[in-house]
Amino acid sequence: MLTTPGRSRSVALSLPWPRASARAVDYHALTKPRLNLLVVGSALAGYYLGADRVDLSQLAATGAGTAFVAGGAAAFNEILERDTDALMRRTRTRPLPAGRMRAATAAWFAAALAVGGLALLSAGANPLAAGVAAVTLLSYVLVYTPLKSRTPLATLVGGIPGGLPPMIGWAAAAGALPVAAWALFAIVFLWQMPHFLAIAWLCREDYARAGLRMLPVVEPDGRSTAHQAVLYASVLLPVSLAPVLVGMEGRAYFGGALALGILFLALAARFAVRRTNAAARRLFLGSIVYLPLLWALMLLNH
C-alpha cells in the first residue's frame, strides 16, 4: 500500500520514541526496583527512628541517595551474574542475558548511580551515612555476589548488606550508630533468612540449572533449609522486641511485634513440617507482609 511522503516522515519520526521508552525500561529493570523499594523504605524508617527532628531536605537526600546506591549495586550484580541469569527462567529476560544491553553500558550506568548516591548521602546527610552505604555496596557486589556460586553460606553473608539500610538512615539522622541502630540491623538481618530460604526453595531448580549453590540445591531434601528457616524465625522473635529494651518503643509495639513474630514463626514451622512449594510460598508472602508491618508498628509507636 502506498503512503504519502508526509505520512512516511511522521512514522519515521515516531519510531525512536518506542525505542527510547524500551531503553528506559531496561535501565529501570537493572536497578531491581521492587526489591530496592524495601531497601529505601528501611532506610527512611531508620532515619525517622533516629531523628530528634525530621529535616525534610535531609530525609529526601537520604531516600534518594540510598535508592541510587541500591540501584547501582543491583546493576553491578546483574553484570556479574549475566551468564547465570541466562540459564534461569525467571531472569533470562533481563536486559543483559537477553542481549538488549552491553555489559559496558550497564557498568557505566551502575557506576554513575553508585557514585552519585554516595555523593548525595555525604553532602545531603553526612559522611557516616555515605560510609555505611559504601559498605553495603561493596559487601553486596564484591563478597555476596561471587559467593553465590561457591557456598550456601552466601545467603548468610548477603544478610549483612541487606541489614544495613536502616543503619544508613539512622546515621543520616543522628550522625552516630548507637545500640538502637544495631537492633534494627539485627531485626532485618534475621528477617532475611526465612525470606531468602523460602525463595531458594521455590527457585531451587533454576538455581541448580545455573550452578548457584543455594542450600536447597546442595541438600535437596529440604530438611536443612526448613530447619534454618525455623531457627532464624525463632531468634527473630525475641530480637524484634529489643527496641523496647533500649527504650525506643513501648508496650503497644511489644504486643504487636510479639504477635507478628509468632505468626511468622508459625509459617516457618509449617514449611519445616511439610516442605512443599505451597508452604514455602506462604512463608515468602508472610515475610513480605511481616517487615512493613513491623516498621509501621515502630513508626506509629515511636
TIMARTI-654324 format. One record per residue (C-alpha): residue number from 1; z, x, y. Coordinates in Angstrom, 2 decimals, padded with zeros to 5 digits. Example, Ala and Ser with C-alpha at 12.3 -4.5 7.8 and 13.67 -1.06 7.14 Angstrom:
[site 1; [007.80; 012.30; -004.50]]
[site 2; [007.14; 013.67; -001.06]]
***
This chain:
[site 1; [000.00; 000.00; 000.00]]
[site 2; [-000.94; 001.32; 003.45]]
[site 3; [001.65; 001.70; 006.17]]
[site 4; [001.27; 002.09; 009.87]]
[site 5; [001.90; 005.54; 011.42]]
[site 6; [004.90; 004.13; 013.28]]
[site 7; [006.35; 002.77; 010.06]]
[site 8; [005.90; 006.15; 008.32]]
[site 9; [007.65; 008.01; 011.12]]
[site 10; [010.52; 005.52; 011.01]]
[site 11; [011.01; 006.03; 007.26]]
[site 12; [010.76; 009.82; 007.61]]
[site 13; [013.34; 009.88; 010.38]]
[site 14; [015.71; 007.76; 008.33]]
[site 15; [015.63; 010.00; 005.24]]
[site 16; [018.02; 012.76; 006.47]]
[site 17; [020.82; 010.27; 007.09]]
[site 18; [021.36; 009.29; 003.44]]
[site 19; [021.24; 012.99; 002.54]]
[site 20; [023.82; 013.85; 005.20]]
[site 21; [026.01; 010.98; 004.04]]
[site 22; [025.82; 012.15; 000.41]]
[site 23; [026.68; 015.70; 001.52]]
[site 24; [029.73; 014.43; 003.40]]
[site 25; [030.83; 012.53; 000.30]]
[site 26; [030.58; 015.74; -001.74]]
[site 27; [032.63; 017.73; 000.77]]
[site 28; [035.21; 014.96; 000.75]]
[site 29; [035.30; 014.96; -003.06]]
[site 30; [036.02; 018.71; -003.08]]
[site 31; [039.38; 018.05; -001.39]]
[site 32; [040.60; 015.69; -004.18]]
[site 33; [041.65; 013.10; -001.57]]
[site 34; [043.51; 010.71; -003.90]]
[site 35; [045.63; 013.50; -005.34]]
[site 36; [046.37; 015.00; -001.94]]
[site 37; [047.34; 011.69; -000.37]]
[site 38; [050.65; 012.01; -002.22]]
[site 39; [050.94; 015.66; -001.10]]
[site 40; [050.62; 014.70; 002.55]]
[site 41; [052.96; 011.73; 002.11]]
[site 42; [055.60; 014.00; 000.57]]
[site 43; [055.28; 016.47; 003.46]]
[site 44; [055.66; 013.70; 006.04]]
[site 45; [058.68; 012.31; 004.18]]
[site 46; [060.21; 015.79; 004.18]]
[site 47; [059.60; 016.05; 007.92]]
[site 48; [061.31; 012.75; 008.67]]
[site 49; [064.29; 013.56; 006.46]]
[site 50; [064.72; 016.99; 008.01]]
[site 51; [064.25; 015.99; 011.65]]
[site 52; [067.06; 015.26; 014.10]]
[site 53; [064.42; 013.74; 016.37]]
[site 54; [060.83; 012.91; 015.43]]
[site 55; [058.29; 014.71; 017.61]]
[site 56; [055.03; 012.78; 017.16]]
[site 57; [052.76; 015.72; 018.02]]
[site 58; [054.65; 017.95; 015.61]]
[site 59; [054.55; 015.24; 012.95]]
[site 60; [050.79; 014.89; 013.39]]
[site 61; [050.29; 018.67; 013.16]]
[site 62; [052.41; 018.74; 010.00]]
[site 63; [050.42; 015.97; 008.35]]
[site 64; [047.01; 017.31; 009.36]]
[site 65; [047.89; 020.93; 008.58]]
[site 66; [049.22; 020.01; 005.15]]
[site 67; [046.11; 017.91; 004.46]]
[site 68; [043.81; 020.82; 005.37]]
[site 69; [045.71; 023.34; 003.25]]
[site 70; [045.89; 020.94; 000.31]]
[site 71; [042.18; 020.18; 000.64]]
[site 72; [041.36; 023.88; 000.75]]
[site 73; [043.49; 024.54; -002.33]]
[site 74; [041.75; 021.71; -004.19]]
[site 75; [038.32; 023.05; -003.25]]
[site 76; [039.22; 026.57; -004.40]]
[site 77; [040.48; 025.05; -007.65]]
[site 78; [037.16; 023.28; -008.20]]
[site 79; [035.26; 026.51; -007.52]]
[site 80; [037.28; 028.42; -010.12]]
[site 81; [037.06; 025.60; -012.66]]
[site 82; [033.43; 024.59; -012.15]]
[site 83; [032.39; 025.79; -015.63]]
[site 84; [035.21; 023.99; -017.43]]
[site 85; [034.70; 020.91; -015.24]]
[site 86; [031.11; 020.76; -016.50]]
[site 87; [032.45; 020.33; -020.06]]
[site 88; [034.75; 017.39; -019.32]]
[site 89; [033.59; 013.80; -018.96]]
[site 90; [035.98; 012.97; -016.12]]
[site 91; [034.97; 015.98; -013.98]]
[site 92; [031.36; 016.80; -014.82]]
[site 93; [030.02; 014.69; -011.93]]
[site 94; [031.92; 016.69; -009.32]]
[site 95; [029.68; 018.44; -006.74]]
[site 96; [029.82; 021.95; -008.27]]
[site 97; [029.38; 021.26; -012.00]]
[site 98; [026.73; 018.65; -011.19]]
[site 99; [024.78; 021.26; -009.20]]
[site 100; [024.82; 019.37; -005.91]]
[site 101; [026.56; 022.22; -004.06]]
[site 102; [026.59; 026.01; -004.34]]
[site 103; [029.87; 027.81; -005.01]]
[site 104; [029.43; 030.00; -001.91]]
[site 105; [029.08; 026.92; 000.30]]
[site 106; [032.19; 025.38; -001.23]]
[site 107; [034.08; 028.67; -000.75]]
[site 108; [033.35; 028.76; 002.99]]
[site 109; [034.45; 025.16; 003.27]]
[site 110; [037.67; 025.81; 001.30]]
[site 111; [038.50; 028.90; 003.36]]
[site 112; [037.91; 027.06; 006.64]]
[site 113; [040.21; 024.23; 005.58]]
[site 114; [042.96; 026.53; 004.32]]
[site 115; [042.95; 028.90; 007.29]]
[site 116; [042.67; 026.04; 009.76]]
[site 117; [045.54; 024.20; 008.13]]
[site 118; [047.82; 027.25; 008.13]]
[site 119; [046.98; 027.94; 011.78]]
[site 120; [047.68; 024.33; 012.72]]
[site 121; [051.04; 024.36; 010.93]]
[site 122; [052.02; 027.63; 012.58]]
[site 123; [051.02; 026.56; 016.08]]
[site 124; [051.91; 022.87; 015.88]]
[site 125; [055.15; 023.23; 013.89]]
[site 126; [056.45; 026.74; 013.15]]
[site 127; [055.65; 029.86; 011.08]]
[site 128; [058.14; 028.88; 008.35]]
[site 129; [056.20; 025.69; 007.60]]
[site 130; [052.97; 027.71; 007.51]]
[site 131; [054.63; 030.24; 005.21]]
[site 132; [055.72; 027.57; 002.72]]
[site 133; [052.20; 026.11; 002.82]]
[site 134; [050.74; 029.58; 002.18]]
[site 135; [052.97; 030.00; -000.90]]
[site 136; [051.82; 026.56; -002.07]]
[site 137; [048.16; 027.50; -001.64]]
[site 138; [048.37; 030.93; -003.29]]
[site 139; [050.51; 029.85; -006.25]]
[site 140; [048.21; 026.89; -006.94]]
[site 141; [044.94; 028.81; -006.70]]
[site 142; [045.85; 032.29; -007.95]]
[site 143; [048.57; 031.55; -010.52]]
[site 144; [048.42; 027.96; -011.80]]
[site 145; [044.64; 027.58; -011.99]]
[site 146; [043.94; 030.71; -014.11]]
[site 147; [046.88; 029.97; -016.42]]
[site 148; [045.49; 026.59; -017.48]]
[site 149; [043.10; 028.24; -019.93]]
[site 150; [045.77; 030.62; -021.28]]
[site 151; [049.06; 028.83; -021.88]]
[site 152; [050.64; 025.36; -021.95]]
[site 153; [053.28; 026.78; -019.58]]
[site 154; [050.70; 026.39; -016.81]]
[site 155; [051.95; 022.82; -016.30]]
[site 156; [055.45; 024.12; -015.60]]
[site 157; [054.12; 026.80; -013.25]]
[site 158; [051.97; 024.21; -011.48]]
[site 159; [055.11; 022.22; -010.73]]
[site 160; [056.12; 024.88; -008.19]]
[site 161; [053.25; 024.38; -005.70]]
[site 162; [053.41; 020.67; -006.49]]
[site 163; [057.07; 020.51; -005.47]]
[site 164; [056.72; 022.42; -002.19]]
[site 165; [055.09; 019.81; 000.13]]
[site 166; [058.39; 018.12; 001.15]]
[site 167; [059.70; 021.58; 002.00]]
[site 168; [056.68; 022.14; 004.25]]
[site 169; [057.66; 019.01; 006.15]]
[site 170; [061.36; 019.89; 006.28]]
[site 171; [060.59; 023.41; 007.51]]
[site 172; [058.30; 021.98; 010.19]]
[site 173; [061.03; 019.65; 011.44]]
[site 174; [064.08; 021.88; 011.20]]
[site 175; [062.80; 025.46; 011.09]]
[site 176; [065.07; 026.04; 008.07]]
[site 177; [065.36; 025.19; 004.38]]
[site 178; [068.91; 024.05; 003.59]]
[site 179; [070.20; 022.75; 000.26]]
[site 180; [068.90; 019.23; 001.01]]
[site 181; [065.33; 020.55; 001.26]]
[site 182; [065.69; 022.27; -002.11]]
[site 183; [066.97; 018.99; -003.57]]
[site 184; [063.70; 017.35; -002.54]]
[site 185; [061.78; 020.19; -004.16]]
[site 186; [063.72; 019.72; -007.40]]
[site 187; [063.03; 015.99; -007.46]]
[site 188; [059.27; 016.37; -007.02]]
[site 189; [059.13; 019.33; -009.42]]
[site 190; [060.84; 017.37; -012.21]]
[site 191; [058.87; 014.18; -011.50]]
[site 192; [055.60; 016.03; -012.01]]
[site 193; [056.33; 016.99; -015.60]]
[site 194; [056.25; 013.49; -017.21]]
[site 195; [053.41; 012.61; -014.83]]
[site 196; [051.21; 015.53; -015.88]]
[site 197; [052.20; 015.37; -019.56]]
[site 198; [051.02; 011.75; -019.64]]
[site 199; [047.70; 012.80; -018.08]]
[site 200; [047.40; 015.69; -020.54]]
[site 201; [047.86; 013.30; -023.47]]
[site 202; [045.33; 010.80; -022.14]]
[site 203; [042.75; 013.54; -021.44]]
[site 204; [043.53; 015.77; -024.43]]
[site 205; [040.03; 015.53; -025.89]]
[site 206; [038.46; 016.53; -022.58]]
[site 207; [040.89; 019.42; -022.19]]
[site 208; [040.21; 020.61; -025.74]]
[site 209; [036.46; 020.49; -025.11]]
[site 210; [036.90; 022.65; -022.01]]
[site 211; [039.26; 025.13; -023.70]]
[site 212; [042.24; 024.31; -021.48]]
[site 213; [045.48; 024.98; -023.35]]
[site 214; [047.43; 021.89; -022.42]]
[site 215; [050.40; 021.03; -024.64]]
[site 216; [048.70; 018.09; -026.45]]
[site 217; [045.77; 020.42; -027.24]]
[site 218; [047.98; 023.18; -028.66]]
[site 219; [050.23; 020.70; -030.55]]
[site 220; [048.03; 017.68; -031.32]]
[site 221; [050.71; 015.54; -032.95]]
[site 222; [052.23; 014.92; -029.51]]
[site 223; [055.86; 015.50; -030.50]]
[site 224; [056.44; 018.35; -028.06]]
[site 225; [054.55; 016.51; -025.30]]
[site 226; [056.67; 013.37; -025.71]]
[site 227; [059.96; 015.22; -026.11]]
[site 228; [059.34; 017.24; -022.97]]
[site 229; [058.47; 014.09; -021.03]]
[site 230; [061.84; 012.62; -022.06]]
[site 231; [063.65; 015.88; -021.27]]
[site 232; [062.31; 016.13; -017.72]]
[site 233; [062.81; 012.42; -017.03]]
[site 234; [066.41; 012.79; -018.26]]
[site 235; [067.08; 015.72; -015.94]]
[site 236; [065.32; 013.96; -013.06]]
[site 237; [067.72; 011.01; -013.26]]
[site 238; [070.85; 012.90; -012.07]]
[site 239; [068.87; 015.25; -009.81]]
[site 240; [067.38; 012.27; -007.97]]
[site 241; [070.94; 011.38; -006.95]]
[site 242; [071.50; 014.81; -005.35]]
[site 243; [070.59; 013.57; -001.83]]
[site 244; [073.80; 011.52; -001.96]]
[site 245; [075.87; 014.57; -002.90]]
[site 246; [074.51; 016.64; 000.01]]
[site 247; [075.20; 013.84; 002.48]]
[site 248; [071.59; 012.92; 003.16]]
[site 249; [071.72; 009.44; 001.61]]
[site 250; [074.24; 006.66; 000.98]]
[site 251; [075.22; 004.12; -001.65]]
[site 252; [072.13; 001.94; -001.25]]
[site 253; [069.90; 004.88; -002.12]]
[site 254; [072.19; 005.79; -005.03]]
[site 255; [071.77; 002.36; -006.62]]
[site 256; [068.02; 002.23; -006.11]]
[site 257; [067.42; 005.78; -007.32]]
[site 258; [069.59; 005.16; -010.38]]
[site 259; [067.59; 002.03; -011.30]]
[site 260; [064.25; 003.78; -010.78]]
[site 261; [065.38; 006.76; -012.83]]
[site 262; [066.49; 004.59; -015.75]]
[site 263; [063.17; 002.72; -015.76]]
[site 264; [061.19; 005.97; -015.59]]
[site 265; [063.24; 007.43; -018.45]]
[site 266; [062.65; 004.26; -020.49]]
[site 267; [058.87; 004.69; -020.08]]
[site 268; [059.13; 008.32; -021.23]]
[site 269; [061.27; 007.28; -024.22]]
[site 270; [058.74; 004.60; -025.18]]
[site 271; [055.99; 007.21; -025.10]]
[site 272; [058.13; 009.51; -027.27]]
[site 273; [058.59; 006.78; -029.88]]
[site 274; [055.00; 005.53; -030.01]]
[site 275; [052.86; 008.46; -028.81]]
[site 276; [049.89; 006.17; -028.09]]
[site 277; [047.43; 006.12; -025.24]]
[site 278; [048.85; 002.79; -024.09]]
[site 279; [052.38; 004.21; -023.87]]
[site 280; [051.12; 007.33; -022.08]]
[site 281; [049.18; 005.18; -019.61]]
[site 282; [052.31; 003.15; -018.83]]
[site 283; [054.23; 006.37; -018.23]]
[site 284; [051.45; 007.64; -015.96]]
[site 285; [051.33; 004.40; -013.96]]
[site 286; [055.11; 004.33; -013.79]]
[site 287; [055.15; 007.84; -012.38]]
[site 288; [052.68; 006.83; -009.67]]
[site 289; [054.98; 003.97; -008.65]]
[site 290; [058.24; 005.92; -009.02]]
[site 291; [057.79; 008.63; -006.40]]
[site 292; [056.57; 006.47; -003.48]]
[site 293; [059.40; 004.01; -004.15]]
[site 294; [061.93; 006.86; -004.20]]
[site 295; [060.55; 008.18; -000.89]]
[site 296; [060.78; 004.68; 000.56]]
[site 297; [064.43; 004.41; -000.51]]
[site 298; [065.20; 007.76; 001.12]]
[site 299; [063.45; 006.94; 004.37]]
[site 300; [064.95; 003.46; 004.69]]
[site 301; [068.48; 004.60; 003.92]]
[site 302; [068.43; 007.90; 005.77]]
***
